[in-house]
């Protein structure tokens, strides 16, 4: 329930605070006094998209705060939980609009987006404006209204539609790919055979090139390494050093110890020379290569690079490219089986969608009968007991919402054919159809504040009184706000406010005044008589208030 609404610097309102109560809350006032501004302000704090120029002239920003009382288990609490906002018995919404157009919103002092506000508003307020009956004239919206009445969950149906679309798209893509593959079948078979004969591996070009460079380098340096080995072998330095040792050992006994140091140094040198020989010999072994192998390696390397140029890929990517072509050829060869499998999947998805659409269609037809009966019960108190409202559910084009086309039709008099609302119903009748339909759709929603903006336009007298009685009955145990120009409706309100316009310091400002019993008599008398309020008008107002 909407508890209070505080407005600051919005349009022609400077400061305004309203306290609302359960039951039927009535707002009246002369045309242009600012009644619609209240609804604009409420829509703004609820995140609805409306007029952009909300800030009062000369003000830096406009601000609206709305306080709602939430009953235990209220549907809005699920939205708060999802947004990570602590939920309590009281919900405070605040939204600010700067003069530059920047909007900021808070819920219970937590900053939120407009999407969160709109999600909350779906469970807080139902607004029926002056032009809401335009929606009744558009059959595109009738199915959604019927679904809302039936409480249908279209999630499984939409999921089945998406699965059906994906399966159909996969089949279409596979068929197109198979058709394209058949155009290049000859090329694929030749290319796969050619690549299969060479059988390149991913990254093989780099490995072959490194091996080729190593073999070519070995050819250039092996002769120098071999000459060095010859120089330090038995035929070279090692043999001469051993000969020197033999000579010195023969003379050592007669040298009185003077050759012992030299002999020790030569012994160490021979050990080091042996290590050098082993290292050089190992290097020679590593530099050994087969010239025939180098020739075979170069032939394969050049073949890989030539084939890579032919296919327009890097030589190191030729192996991967070969795998891609083999996969395309395999897809071509197995295309018929793949198409058959995808066709079966598409048929299964279509069958699942149609089964779900049939289930939803049956639920819609059942709900249509219930809605027609509910509408008949609502229209009678609105002085339209002879009107017949029919919800027509016919076959339509398949889509995410099913295969049904829903149209609201009406016959306003017995014996006349049913037809579209805009052709059959007058302006006043449309208003009453709207009221009846909104009651059927939202009357059972707990904790919802219903707001009607001039729902009684185009009607008067006994019919206006009937509309007022239905609104009053609707407000029993609930909260209804009505903006009205009808004295018959205003007289039935539990609480009454008058919207007034005044001029202060050259500025036009709007305010809202709660009316006492005496002030209600004067206001309803004004609504009955116009500018000049007579005693007869006051008497008529008293009669309406006591009826």
Buried (B, 14 or more C-beta within 10 A) or exposed (E): BBBBBBBBBBBBBBEBEBEBEBBBBBBBBBEEBBBBBBBBBBBBBBBBEEEEEBBBEEBEBBBBBBBBBBEEEBBBBEBBEEBEBEBEEEBBBBBBBBBEEEBBBBBBEEEBEBEBBBBBBEBBBBBBBBEBBEBBBEBEBBBBBBBBBBEBEBEEBBBBBEBBBEBBEBBEEBBEBBEEBEEBEEEBBEBBEBBEEBEBBBBBBEEBBEBBEBBEEBEEEBEEBBEBBEEBBEEBBBEEBEEBBEEBEEEBEEEEEEBEEBEEEBEEBBEEBEEBBEEBEEBBEEBEBEEEEBEEBBEBBEEBBEBBEEBEBEBBBBBBBBEEBBEBBEBBEEBEEBBEEBBEBBEEBBEBBBEBBEBBBEBBBEBBEBBBEBBBEBBBBBBBEEBBBBBBBEEBEBEBBBBBBBBBBBBBEEEEEBEBBEEBBEEBBBBBBBBBBBBBBBBEEEBBBBBBBBBBBBBBEEBBBBBBBBBBBBBEEBBBBBBBBBBBBBBBBBBBBBBBBEEEEEEEBBBBEEBEEEEBBBBBBBBBBEEEBEEEBBEBBBEBBEE
